[in-house]
Amino acid sequence: MKLLMKDMERKTTTMFSGNKLVLILPGILMVVMLIGGYQFLQGSEEVTNEQLQELVDSQVNIIEVESGLQVEVAWDLDYDAS
């Protein structure tokens, strides 16, 4: 049993010794994406529901068909983020 455990430990250490890059690169990518997403969200402006109702121009067409109702919706956002 001890021989089997030593063999498993040796295989585990040799498995990760040659593949460190495979473990490190996704970790670096996750950190960069986390920092970039946080910076993006901090730079964006807030729009409340009341402001959104004033900024959005929407058109809704409801057509009755044999199997129920067909709804067509079009909207345009008149918002300048700068």
Buried (B, 14 or more C-beta within 10 A) or exposed (E): EEEEEEEEEEEEEEEEEEEEEEEEEEEEEEEEEEEEEEEEEEEEEEBEEEEEEEEEEEEEEEEEEEEEEEEEEEEEEEEEEE
